[in-house]
């Protein structure tokens, strides 16, 4: 089976706080390392009551310091929010502390609502359309011989693998042109997944970092001892998606049995659309779901996310996933 990795949003659950989320994140990372997951990525989001990973580089350092072999990285850093120099310095620092274990995934969405995005901008002229230039500038800062007079210290000459993240054809085109690995957000925005994969592979140009295309796809897994239990556990994420898309972002709620059948037709259609790259069930069910998804997409790697209210159940889900992907 292909390599498998973890995407963690460090969820803040109802009745809890960010401090507990960070303890859970480190515990899950250590668990994933023992299970043989290849990477543990954290995502930059801002102003979200249910997501604690806003200071992504800081949290990456926390996780890398508490693990020893698993690769730790950003899935991703939303580059329009930052100066490329600052990110080069941050990830140069992380690579210097944990050599050979740091990944840097880059996205061009703000990871927040528009009001929060304005508060985040490094200056009033920041523009997501400048993302390709920002990526090139960041890569130059971390190259052996930067063309710019300003130097990233630490950062220069450090071989931090850079990934392009996306949920549309734009990211696929950029990753192909720059010869970088591509991670598609199919776990919540699957509409253009197959077109993006095809375009990326067709247009890929080899680079110093990567000789051939490499596609990693996000995939939701809710695994438990029985299909029925897994279906219940998945309702926390279903509620969170509906709340977010309805303009009511909140902390991750506890499971609500039968939730998807209790909401209206519009909400049901939303869940079918955004969560189409998902498998829910027992070990046998998720094994088939994973195998079918890989066969359909030809993914080189999977980034598994499992947003569950109960931390112990979430760890169990990843354990069942690891077993299923080895069988």
C-alpha positions, 0 to 999 in steps of 0.5 A: 500500500502507498504511504499514509499520513495524518492531517490534524486541525488540532480540534477544540471540542465543546467544553474544552480549550486550546491547551487540551487540544495541544496535549491531544495533538502531541499524543496523537502524533506520538501514536501516529509515529508508532503506527507507521504514519509517514507525516504529521501535518498541521493546518493554518486557520484563523478565527475558528472557534474549533481549530487551535492550529493558528500559530502553525510553525509553533505547533509544528515545533511542539510536535517535532520536539515530542516525536523522533522519526515521523515527518512534521509539517504544515498542510499548509501555511497560507502564504499570502498571510505572511512575508516569505522571509518570515516563513523561510526563517521559521522553517529554517529554524524548525529544520535546524532543530529537527533536521530531515523531518520538516515539510512545508506545504503552501496554500494561497487561501487565507484560512479564515473569513475576509475580515480576519484575513484583512487583519492578518495581511502583512500589508494593505497591498498583499494579494493572493494572486501573487502566490506564485511569486511569493513561492518563488521568493520563499524558495530562493531564500532557502536556496544555496545561492539566493539571488536576493540581497536579504538573507534568511538566517536560518533558512539559506541552504536548508533542504526543506521539501516544499509542497503546493496545496490546492483545491482547484486547477490553479495549484495543480498548474503551479505545482506542475510548472515548478516541479513540486509535489502536490497535495489536493484538499479532497477531504473537504473540496473534492469537486475538481480532484480528478481534473487537477490530478490529470492536469498536474501529471500531464504538465509536470516538469522535473525539478531539483526537488522532484523527478516525477509527479507526486500526488497526495490526496486528503481523505476522511476516515471514521473507523470504529469496531462497527459500522454503526459506531463509526457512523455516529462518530462521524456526525461531529464533523458533519455538524461542524461542516454545516455550522461553518458553511451556515456562518456559525463556526463553533467548537467541534460538537459531540456526536449526534446519532442520525444527524445527516437524516435530521437536517434539510435537503440543502444540508444533506446535499452539502454533506454529500458534496464536501464529504464525498472522499470519505469512508466510515465504518469498521475495519473491513469497510474502511479497507475497501473504501481506502482501496477503492479510492486509491484505485480510482485516483492513483494517489501516491500518498494519502493524508488521512483526517479524522475529526472526532469529538472523543480523543480515544475514539480518534486514536482508535480510528487511526489505528484501524486505518493503519491496519487496513492500509497494511492488509 
